[in-house]
Structures are given as C-alpha cells and as structure tokens.
Amino acid sequence: MTEKITKNLALELYRKMVLCRKFEEKVAELVNKNEIYGTTHEYVGEEAVAVGVCSALRNNDLITSTHRGHGHIISKGGDIRYMFAELLGRVNGCNKGKGGSMHIADPGIGILGANGIVGAGVPIAVGAALTIKIKKMDNVVISFFGDGASNQGVVHEAMNMASIWNLPVIFVCENNQYAVSTSVKYSLKIENISERSKAYGFEGKTIDGMDVLEVYNNTKEIVNKVRSENKPFLLECKTYRYSGHFTAEKILNLNYRTEDEINYYKSKCPILSFSTKILNDGICTKKELDDIDNLVINQIDEAVDFARKSKSPEPSDALKDMYATEYTGIPQKGWI
Amino acid sequence: MRNIYYLKAVSEALFNEMEINPDVVVIGEDVRYSLRGITKGFIDIFGPDRVIDTPISEAGLTGVGTGAALSGLRPVLEFQICEFIFFAFDQLVDQAQKLRYMSGGKLKAPVTYLIASSGARGGMAGQHSDNPYPYLLHSGMKTVMPSTPYDAKGLLVSAIRDDDPVAVFLPVNSLGTKGDVPEEQYTIPLGKGEIKKEGKDITVVSTGHLVKIALETAEELESSGISVEVYDPRTLLPLDRELLFKSVKKTGRVIVFDDSNRTCGFAAEVSAIISEECFTYLKSPVRRITRADVPIPFNAQMESFVLPDKEKLIKVILKNF
C-alpha cells in the first residue's frame, strides 16, 4: 500500500471528505431548526470509508447503502442539490420527497438505494451481482453495512449465496463499533468481523477506516481482484461516528460512550489526519486545501438555497409512483 | 386446445416466458430437480445461470430477487411452501414492494413470487397449510390466484411481464385439476375478474380452489330453484370491482367464499367494499365463509371443521333465502 498518491487524487479525496462532513453539519443544523422533517443519521467521522471506497469505483459499479447513507451517496457522485431537496421533502428531491434521508436512490449513478432496515440492502446487492454475472458484465457491487447489520440473519444468507455463486460483490462493513447504543464488545465474540468471510469461503480483511488512503488503495486492489476472479470479498473498515445514532440523540442522555472515547477518535479525524499528511508530504499547499473548503461551503449554501426554492409536491402526489405498471383502482385512498 | 393439468399450464407459461425473454430467470429451492414439478427439466434447457437453486435462505433469496430485478433481470422466485414468505417478510413488503414508491418512481422491481402450493393439502398441520395472501394485499402487492389451468397460464404470463412485484398464489388443491389450455402463449390481464357462472339470486365471490366448489354448489342448487352466480376475481389486487358490483347489483345477495383467515382477510375487504358501494342494492347482509382464525389442525376432522367447504356454503346460501 505504498502507491504514491497523485496531487489530483489527494485533492479529490480531500474535497469529497470535506463535502461529506460539511453536508452533514448543515443537515444537523437544519434538523435542529426543524427545517428538515424527522431526523437523520449523520456520517460524521466515517468519511474516509465512503470516500475511499467509492473513489476506487467506476461510474457503472453499483452500491447499496444504509440508514447512515449520505456519505455513500455523495461519494458515489450524488448531486447534493437534489439530496438537500429530498431532505426538505421537495418535488425535485432525489425521491420526489417520498423517501427522505434514509432512502436516497439514484440508479443512473449506480445507487440502488439506501435502506432504513439494517442489513436489508445486503441481499439486494447480491442480487445485483447475480445480474452482472448472468449478463456477463464486468462491473462490481459494493454493499455497505454496519457492525450492527453483521448480526442480521439475512446478511449471513446473502454472503453465503454470493460465495457459492461466485459473485462480484464486495461487502464493506463499516464497523463504527456501535449498533445504536450496543457496543461490538457486547454483540461480537470475535475481534474482527472480516473473520467471518472464512466461514463463507472467501477472503476478508480488516483495515483502518479512518485512513482514506488505506481504504482507497485496498478497495482498488480488491475491486480488481473481484472483477477478475468473480469472488466476493469482505472488507471491514474500523471507524467511528462522532455524532449520536441520530441527530437528536443527545437529548436522550444515553451515555453509552465516554467523552474520552469520543475525543480519542476525534483526534484521529480522517479529514484532519489526511490533510496533515498531504501537507507534510508536500503534495499540496494549505491554500489549495483552504480553497477547497471555501468551494465546498459555497456549494452547500447554493444547494440548500436550491432546495429551499424548490417546490413542494402536491399532497395528492402521495398516491403516485406506487406501481410501474399501473391499473385503475390502485393504490386505494383511505377514504371515499 | 388441450386438456392439461393446472401444474402443467403453470410450467408451460414459465417455460415459454424464459424462451421468449432471456432476462427471465427462476430462483428458488429445489428448482433444478423441481420438487413441485413446475421447473422440471428446465435446467437442461436453460442451464444453471437461469435455473438457480438457492440454499435454504428464504429472506436472502427474496432480497436477491429484488436486487436482480432492480438491475435488469426479471426473476421468478419459487416458494415451495406458502409459509416461507414469512421468513422473507421484510424483503417482500418492506423492500421489494416499497422501493419503487420510496424512490419516487426511480427504481423498478419486476419480480414474480410463485407461491407454488398455497392452502391446506390435508394432514400438513399449521405450518404448511396457510393462505397468507392477505398479508401481501395489505402491503399493496399485486396478487393473483388463478382457479383454472387456463387462468393460471395467462395470469402467470401477465405477472412475469408486469414491471412490479406480483405474487402468484397457486392453490395446492388446484394443481392436480385439469382444463383446456391453448398451446400458444397468451395473457389474461391483471385486475380482470370473470363470472364463471351466471345466476340471478345470489353472488358467490369465490377464490382459488373454492371456485370449483362454488360451481359444483351452484349446479346442485339449480334443482332447488336457487340460481347462483359465481364471481372469480382471479386477481385479488387490483380487484375487478366493476364486475363485482355489477353482479351484486343484479343479485342483491352476496356470500364471500374465501380460504384465508377471517380477521382482516380477503373476504373482509370484499365485504367492506360491497357495503360501501352497493349498500342500497343488498337484500340481506353480506356473509363471509372463511377458514377459522386458528392454525390448521392436524387431525382430519378438525381440519375440515375449520376450512371453508361445500357443506358450509350450501348451509349459508340456504339460510339467506
């Protein structure tokens, strides 16, 4: 993993991570002001995983995402204007205001949907990989899931099927160490979730998910391997979320993590450590990074502005988009 | 026109679709050797890439079907036993059925669930005898339950060609029945019911294998001077309301004869619709004959006690006169 990083790549990884971070900070602000309806699950702290993985993909590679999915969508090329519009429930949101934070889908750029049900996207990713195999295409599927999802039965079923059918899917476990309030120290008897890959008959690896370069380089190598060998792979990225499980968790006062622990991981911030590294290595200048920060902040302000100016759907649009092949009489309204 | 078994009609519909469209694949447990007989011999023609045996992983294989459908295939998933859908509930109603809507119409999941033997076949007790379609209807999933070989072939083709998830319940008690079926491929549109027998005194809304029983009953009661109309919705969702209302308005009396559970079952929904839309035409209350709200018991006498049958139908019809 000593491949020399080019300036373009370094700046792009940095830009995407900052975009993920600033996006989430803005989202939290809008949730707290009740401008975003409901709540969201912020990706703050985990940016290196989504950015590292998705930067190593082609446009036509597919992903399934999770409830904590904004970072995945942004990293795969999602347009934050339509993401903000979705979060504000507007008609030109990614999902026309019908999905909200946990369900952003954009098949045009390979996003088969984020998912509000933990683990549910994993067999869907395997199904997409089955299509790739049957249609003899050469793209791959990434299935993001968390340490919590690793204990869902359907994830086990999906990994086993991917293995016996030799499918081009990479299971990316974002182990942020907590399933809501439950620590992996409680829910797992093994140190690394990647060890489970052995039981299915394919390879696995655990890496530092706070290091974007490590994630990027590993993913590059694994994607090539999976593409050429048509075998699944389980890549576990150890990471940490700085926020609660969801935006307003603080008020619940759950205290399942110590301040010391949170501060420790904040000191390993993926953005700060990466910028320090590329500055120290002389790959870029402080000014170049500052310029990116400013660009991102402007981009976010413009996107929020775009979303705010977007139209709300008609309430009766609630009865649209249910079926691809339509029939009169369905869906039914709940009244006459 | 040939006289063939229901099961053969189903098999033929699927086989022909696989020949016509290379995106159609069949995924399920024991589909290579074909425990149910629907896909017998398919492996030799279409190979293991399109006749895909899965491990015992009902939730997982349902998710695989969704992912395959989202990305360009048109999978047909076989569930050997209707209760297997319970394993897959999240993947059916929370994933496949919701993804299109929740994506604002961006995603499309053209997947068919072939529930290869639904209902009580006798002696299989509580976990192999359900008719669980109300659960899926509740979620808005398109659902068909053909009662004849002819309907089975035409409806399955429509289900496969439909761009949404469609559940196809094959009543276990119909699989061994025979009927006339054309050799060529044809479709019966979803949402089109059929009056299987015209009558003027009472409408029996009947589904699945109970259609045959309703027809036999109608014939028997003819001599007693009761003229029974037999309406078979064929598709449970979307329901052919127009044809139903026409029949009810003509006869003014309705019995809903359905082999799913009573509470919030299909019969409950049909009864509610009729009372909302045809109230002033009714000469007597809508009656339901359903299975009892208990797991199907093993003992044969208890089993027939809880299931809808001809005897119960005749009794309720006579009571309404």
Interface residues (C-beta under 8 A of the other chain):
Chain A: L62 T64 G93 C94 N95 K96 G97 K98 G99 H103 A105 D106 P107 L112 G113 N115 I117 A120 V122 P123 I124 A125 V126 G127 A128 A129 L130 T131 I132 K133 I134 K135 G153 V154 H156 E157 A158 N160 M161 I164 W165 K320 D321 M322 Y323 A324 T325 Y327 T328 G329 I330 P331 I336
Chain B: V25 D49 R50 I52 T54 P55 S57 A59 G60 L61 T62 G63 V64 G65 T66 G67 A68 A69 L70 S71 G72 L73 P75 D90 Q91 D94 Q95 L99 R100 Y101 M102 S103 G104 G105 K106 L107 K108 P110 G140 K142 D162 D163 D164 L190 G191 L237 P238 L239 R241 E276
